[in-house]
Structure formats: structure tokens, C-alpha cells
Amino acid sequence: MERIKLVFKKCDYVVKENDGVVVALITAHIDKYVKSIDRYVMEDIKVTGVARCHRDTFDETTGKKLARAKAERSAYIAARNILFDELRDINKGVSTFNTSIDFFNDCIDHQDDYINEF
């Protein structure tokens, strides 16, 4: 089964030990040619994740892991929303196709009736 993947390109961290905060800045992208719809889906996504803990128990490694996980979660949500938008556009196209096929079927029936009059 084919699926579209989210590719994580880069993750930078900002550590504010005195404030007990670690921020992860992630850049990711969807980069996929979808053969079945002859469409190229390419979107860059930039998200952040913030981990906070008390200054007395601050651990930079744990803060980075948590901040990155939160940022990745946000990236997956953003990617899902992009795909929802793409799907909405695809469904509009499918609806146009279905309406057109129904119209052509009506035209064929009309032409058949006309031809049978002779």
C-alpha cells in the first residue's frame, strides 16, 4: 500500500536552562508524487515544541526529547491538515467527473431515443 510520508529535515533546539525551558524547532516536508491522481504534493512545514520543567529538576536531554516529540506531533497534525485540504480538492474534482458522467449518460439516452424515432 502506497502512503505519503513526512520527512523531517532539521531540528534545532533553544535551551533556556534558567527558565526550565527547551524549544525544538523542526522543519519537515511532504514531498510525494501521487501517481493515482497525477499530482505532486509538496509542502514545507515549520513547527515548534516546548518542554517546561521546574528549574530545580531541569534535565536538558529529557527536555530536548520532550520538546522534539511535541514538535513532531505538531508536524504530523500540520501534514494531516494539508492532506485533508488536498483530499477536499480531489473530491471536488471527483464530484465534477460524476456530474459530467451523469450528464453524458442523459445525452446518450436522449440521442438513443432520437435515433429510435427514425
Disulfide bonds with the S-S distance in Angstrom:
none
